[in-house]
Amino acid sequence: MTTAPLPNPSAVPGTPSTGISAFGRWMALVAALLGWLFDGAEMGLFSMVGRSAIQDLLQFGTTPTPQQEGTIGLYFGIVIAMFLVGAATGGVLFGWLGDRIGRVRAMSLSVLTYAIFTGCCGFAQTPLQLAILRFIASLGMGGEWALGVALVMEVWPNRSRGLMAGLIGAAANVGYMLVGFVGLGLMSILTGVGQTLTNAGLSPETVASLVAFKGWRLLMILGTTPALLTFFFRLFVPESEKWQHEQDRGATSNWRAGDLLGVLIGAVGPALIILVWSQDWSVTSPGSMIGQNLNAVRVGSIVFGLLIATVGYTYPVVRYVQRSTLAGGNAAAWRPILNRMLLAAMLAGIALLGTWASAQWASAWAAKLTTSQVGSTAREWTQIWSATGACVGTILAALAGDRFGRRITYFFLCLSSLAASLWFYIGNSAYDNMFLFSVFLLGATTASFYGWLPLYLPELFGTAVRATGQGFGFNFGRILAAIGALQAGVLTGMFPNGVNVVGVHVAGGYPAACSTMSLVYIVGLLVIWLAPETHGKPLPE
């Protein structure tokens, strides 16, 4: 069988595609931006009503006891971790599909997946069902990011990549911000919606179930709205000419569906981590070896789980490259591509870990700092100010990377994110205007990476493996973020009275946990200098 040679990932020749019209490029951008906007809205939605959903499914009532609050927090963390792992798996799964059948068709399927299964979440009857449905929905969400970035970067000219990357990062945060505004008037809206549903003929029991606990069921069902985008994709969005060129050369035929078994096995790794960390071994195994060596068991599960995930998620790319190069005798051509995938995962993982284990807890901390009179809106306003800063930060970061260079920009993003995180958690003790200003800066700095990553990751891979390579790189970081989210929950209870660091007292709970997790940005200050500089170069063919 004749196989096509693999494009060199370090090659930089060529000019932007000229066969796609200006209308087609704009349609591709609009479709991708709408997809990312709905992604952000859905993530913000669950952050806002997820705890209420768990509370409802466990039938704890409106005033749970402290013990029940702990159970709610445990299940909420598990659902979040399942979502992050699903997104990581989906990034590889749908990335593979995008490299095999085309960016547009795969993106249509990814949006359809996360839209339909987000809607199904509204019918969940147990926390386990909710976690499984969130996992499947996030498969599509993880794939949509990788496919949308690949499509936009391939159909737009090289000179536009900085602005495109900024818009990509800003779109999701606009959706996240819109959810905050919805949350401000949610209760009054639900009252009117409940009456409308009653007038439409639904039973009082059904209406009560849909609008109870912040209306989480109804909001999840409305999450099917993005499914309409699939028709938009198929009618107006053109396929990438770069990918079509690979298809014409026969390179896309070297992808094999059987290789996806590696992705399935890879998902077992993070599932093992979640299982180990979600268990209360002191209760289930009192006095046992596991109970006595719990920290060692948990660390071991992280190492082993990440190893399984790395091997499994990279397996399809390794096999593809081996098939593509066997005729040329270069059986080791997969190694530099694998190295770039791991580098991308590390760079994205630092950003995602900093966000999910530090900045994402800002709204929850705001709710704890507020009194009963203003606490009902503190979470929403914190989310709005953080998302507003994120919109600004993502665009500025992408433009800075395009202007000053990729590596130096990432370095300063890490430095500013570390400073903003420490100031936010150490410098605030009350919910006031300074709190909101500092959370704006926190959002602007920690989310700025999501403008930088869409600019840089596509530049690491050739067209034939771009969707899969960057899908792995960005979304593998979500597994690290899931670990960080579980760690943050543990750290929150480790220092109830606070801790003194270099003569500075850090309050217990969220400040101690989140400021500790923000130290991950120090790793980014060092790792970025191992990455190649791609500033001023077109996308590799």
N, C-alpha and C positions, 0 to 999 in steps of 0.2 A: 504494500500500500504506500502510495506517495504521500508524504507529509510536508506541510508548509513550514519553512523556517520561522523561528520565533523572532519578533522584532527586538532589537537591542534596546533595553530600557534606558540606556544612557545616551542614545542617539537623539539629536535635536534638529535634524533637518526638516525642511518642509514649510509650507505656509498654510494659513487657515483655509478651511474648506470654503470654496467659492460657489459650489453648486446649489447651496441652500439660500433661498431668498431672505431678504430682511424680515419679511412677514413670518417666515418659518422660524427664524432665530428668535423673534419676539414671542412667538407662540410657545416655543420650547422653554423660554425663560419664564413666561407667565405660568405655564403648567407646573414647572418645578417649584416656583415660589408659592403657588397655591398649595401644593403638596406639603411643603415644609411649614407653611402657616398652619395647616390643619394638624400637622405633627406636633407643633408647639402648643396649639390649643388643647389637644388631647392630653399631652403631658401635664400641662398646667391644670387641666380639669381634674385629673385624678389626684394631683397634689392637693387640690382644694377639697374634694369630696371623698377621697379614698378612705380616710379614717371613719367617716360617717358610714360608708358602705360596709366596712368590716363590722362596725358596731351594729348595724342593722342585721347583717347576715348571722352574727352570733347571738342576736336577740337579747342584747344587753340593756335595751331601753335607752332613754335620753339622758340619764344620769348614772353612768357606770361607776362602779366602785374603783378604788385605787388598784386592786388586784385585777379587775377587769380591764382597766386602762393598760396595764402591762401586757395582757393578752392581746388587746387591740394593736398595741405597738409592735408586738412580735409578728402577728399576721400581716400587718401593713408592711413591715420590712421585708417579709418573705415575698409578698406580691410585687413590691418594687424590684427586688432582686430577680425574680422570675422575668419581669418585664425587661430588665437590662440584659439578662442572658439571652432572652428571645431576640432582642435587637441585634446582639452580637452574632447569633446564629443566622438571622435573616440577612445580615450584611453580606455574609459569605454565600448563602443559598441563592438569594436574588442577584447578587453580584455575578455568580456563576451563570445564572440564567440570562443576565444582560449581556455577558460576553458570548453566550451560546446562541440566543435567538434575537438579540437586538435590545437596545436601551429602551425604546418606547414600549414595545410589547411587554417586556419584563416589568417596567414601571407601572403599566396599567394593572398587571396582576398584583403587584406589591400594594398599591393603593386599595385595590378591591379587597385584599386580605385584611389589612388593618382596619378598613372601614366596616366590613361585615362583622368581624369578630369583636370590634369595639362595641358595636350595637348589641351583639349577643351577651356582652357583659351585663347588660341591663336585666337579663333573665336569670342570672346566676342565683343559686339557692344556698350555696355554702362558700366559705372562703377558699376552699380548694378549687371549686369550679371557677371562681373568679380568677384565681392565680393561673389556671390552665388557659382560660380564654385570653387573659392579658398576655400570656406567653405567645400564643398564636398570633394575636393582633400585632405584637411587637416584631414578629418576623417580617411582616410587611413594612413596618415603619423603618426598621434597620435597612431593609433593601431599598426603600425609596430614597434615602439619603445618598447611598452610593450611586444609584442609577441616575438620579437627578443631577448630581455633581458631574458625573462622567458626560452626560448628554450636553449640559450647558457649556462645559469647558471645551468640548469637541466641536460644537457648532458656532461658537463665538470666536472672533479674532483674538489672537494672542494679546494684543494691546488692551483688550477689555477684561482680561482675567481678574485683575485686582478688584474692579468694581463688581463684577459678577460674584466673586467670592464673598464680598461684603454683603451683597444683597441676599445671598444664600443664608448667611449667618443671621442676618436681621429678620428674615421672614419668619423663622420659627419663634423668635422672641416677640414679634408682633402678635402672633397667635397666643403666646403665653400671657402677654400683657392684656389682650382682649378678654381672656378668661377672668382676670382680676377685676375688670370693670363689670363683667357679668355677675361676679360674686357679690358686688356691692348691693345690687338690687335683686338678688336671687330670690329671697323669701317673698317679696311682694309679687314678683313675676310668677312664682309657683302658685300663689293663691289664685291668680287669674287663670293660669293654665289648668289648675285643678277644676275650676268651675266650668271651663270650656270642655274639658274631657267628660265631665258629668253630663253636660248638655248634649254631648255627642252620643250618649247612650252607654258609656262604660259604667260598670257597677261601682258603687261606693268603695268596696273593698279594693278593687283594682286601682282606682284613682288614688286612694290613700297610700297604697304600696308604691305607686309611681312618684308621688310628691314627697313622701316621708324622707327624713334624714337628708335634707338639702336637695331632694329630688335627684339623687345620684342615678337611680335607674332610668329616669326619663332622659337625663343628660347623656348617659351612655348610649341609649337607643338612638338619640339624635346624632351620635357619632358616625352613623352610616352615611351622613351627607357627603363626605368625600368620594363615595362610590360614583357619584355623578361625574367626577373628574375623568373616569376611565373612558367615557364616551368622548370627552374633549381631547384626550390623548390620541385616540385612534383617528379622529376626524381631522385635526388641525396640526398636530405636532409631527414634524418630519424626523425620520431616522438619521442618526449620525452618519455622514459620509465616510468618516474614518472607520467606523465599524463595518459599513457596507463594503469598504475596500478589503478588509480582513476576510469578510465572508466570500467575496469574489475570488480571493486567493486560496480559499479552502481551509484557512487557519481555524475557523470556528468549529469545523467538524472534528477537531482533535479533543474537544471537551466530551467527556463520557458521563452519562447519568449515574453509572455504577460508582463513580468516585465520590458521589454525595454521601455514600455510606460513611466516609470519613467524617463528614460534618455531623452526622447523627451520633457517631461515637464521640466526637469532640464535645458535643453538648452534655455528655455524661459528666465531664470534668467539673464544670461550674455547678451542675446539679448536685454533685457530691459535696461541693463546698457549702452550698446553701443548706443541704440536709444536716451536715455536721454543725454548722453555726446556729441553726434554728432550734436545735435540741437543747433542753435543759438537762444536761447529763448529771448534775448534782441530784436531780429528782429521779430521773429514769434509771440511773446506775449509781446509787449512793454507795460510797466506799469501794467502788470498782476501780480497776486500773485506769479506765477512761476518765472517771470522775477525778481521780487523783492527779492525772497528767493532762488535764483538759486543754491547757494552752498548747502543749506539744501536739496534741491530736489535731487541734484547729489549724496550727501552722502547717502541719503535715498535709492536711486536706487541701490547703491553699496551693502548696507546691505541687502535689500530685495532680490536683484538679487543673491547674494552669498548664501542666505538661501535657495532659490528655487533650485539652482544648487546643493547644498550639499545634500539636501533631495532626489532630483531626481536621481542624479548620484550614490548615495549609495543604493538606493532602491533595485536594483537587487541582491546585495550581502546580504542585510538584509533578503530578502525573501528566498534566497537560504539556508542561514544558518538556518532559522526557519523551513524550510522543512526537512533539514538534521537532526535536533535535536529533532523534535517533539516526535519521538518514544522514545527517551531517557529522555524526560521530561525537558530538559534544554532549555527552550524557550528564555532565555536571553543570549545565547552563542554568539549572533551577536555583543554584546556590545564591548568586547575587540578587535574584528576584526575591527569594525567601528572606535574605538579609534586609532588603528594603521593606518587606512586609512587617518584619519584626521591629524595625526602626520606626515605621509609621505607627505601629501599635503602641510603642513606648511613648512617642510624642503625644499621641491622642490620649493615651491612658493617663498621663500626668494631668492633662487638661480636664478630662472627665472625672478623674478621682478628686481633683481639687473642687470641682463643681458639686458633685453629688455627695461628697463627704464633708463639705464645708459650707459653701454658699447656699445650697438647697435647703439648709436647715434654718435660714434666716426668718422665714415666715413663721415657723413653729416657735422660734425664740421670741418673736414679736408678740405672739399670742400670750406667751407666759409673762412678758413684761408689762402687759396692759391690765388695766382695771376692768371690772365688769361693764362699766359704762362705755368704754371705747374698744374693748377687746374684740367685739364682734366684727370690726372692720380693719383691725390692725393687720391681720394676715393678708387681706386683699390689697391694702395700700402698700404693704411691703413688697408683695409680688409685682404690683404695678410699677413701683419705683425701680425695683431691681431689673425688670424686663425693659424698662425705658433706657436705663443705663446700658443694658446688654445690646439693644439696637444700635446705640451710638458706638459702643466699643467694637462690635463686630465689623462695622463698616470702616472705622478708623484703622483697625488692625490690618485688614486686607489691603487698604490703600498704603499703609506704612510698609507692609511687606513688599508691595509692588514698587515702592519708591526707594527704600533703603536696603532691601535685601531680606531674604527669608530668615537666615540664622540670627542676625542681630535683632530683628523684630521679635522673634520668639523669646530670645533672652530677656528683652525688656518687658514682654508680656508676663513672663514668670516673675520677674522682680516686682512689677507693679501689682500683680495679683497677690503675692505674698504680703506686701505692705498693706494693701487694702483689706485683706482678710484679717490680719492681726489688729489693725486699727478698729475695724468694725466690732470684733468680738471682745477686744480688751478695752477699747475706748468708750464703749456704751454701757450704760447701766439702767437706762430708762427709754421708753418709747416716746420720742419727741422729734422735732425737726432735724436735729443733728443725726439722729438714728436713720431717718429717711434719706438724708444727704449721703451718709456713709454707705447705706445699702445701694444707692444709685452708683456710687463709685465701685462698690463690690461687684455689682452686676456688670458694669462697664469693663472691668479688668478681667474677671474670671470667665466671662462669656466671650471675651475678645478672641480667644483661640478658635471659636467657631466661625470666624471670618478668615482666620489664617489657615486653618486646616483645609478648607475647600480650595484654597489657592495652591497649597504646597503638595498635598497628597497626590493629585492627578499627575504632577510633574515627575513623580518617582517611577511611573510605570508606562510601558508601551501600550498601544491601543488594544492589543489582543488580550491583555490581562488587567486592564485598568480598572474595570468595575469590580472584579473580584479582589484585586490587590488592595485598592483603597477601601473597599467594603470591609475587608478583614482588618485593615489598619485602624480605621476609625472606630468600628464597632467592637473590636476586641477590647478596646479601652473601656467599654461598658462592663465587661466582666470585672476589670479592676475596680470600676466604680461601684459595682455590686458588693465587692469585698469591702470597699471603703465605707459603704452605707451600713453594712453589718458591723464594721469596726466602730463607726461613730456611735452607733447605739450602745455598744459596750462601754466605750470611753465616757459616754454621758453619765453613767452611773459610777465610774471609778473614782471620780474626784468630787464628791458632793459638796465639800467645803472649799473647793478651789485649790489652787496650787501656786506657789511662788516660783517665778522663772526670772533669773537674773535681777532679783530685787523687785520685780513687778508682780503684783498679785493678780492672778487670773481667776475670775469667778468660776464656781463649779457648774456642772451641767453642760449646756451647749457651748459657752465660751471656752471652757477647758478642752472639750472634745474637738470642736471645730477648728480652733486655733492650732491644735496639735496636728490635725490632718492637713492643714494648709501648708505645713512644712514640706509637703511633697514637691512644691514648686522649686525647692532648692535642687532637687534632682534634675529638674528641667534646665536649670541654669548651666548644668554640666553636660547633659546628654546632647543638647542641640549642636554642640561643636563636633559631634561625630557624624552629623548629617551632611549630605552634599548641598552645596549652594547652587540653586537653579535660577537665580535672578537673571532676567534678561534673555532667557532661553525659551523657545517655543515648546509645546508639548512634544514629548518623544513619540515617534511613529512606531 
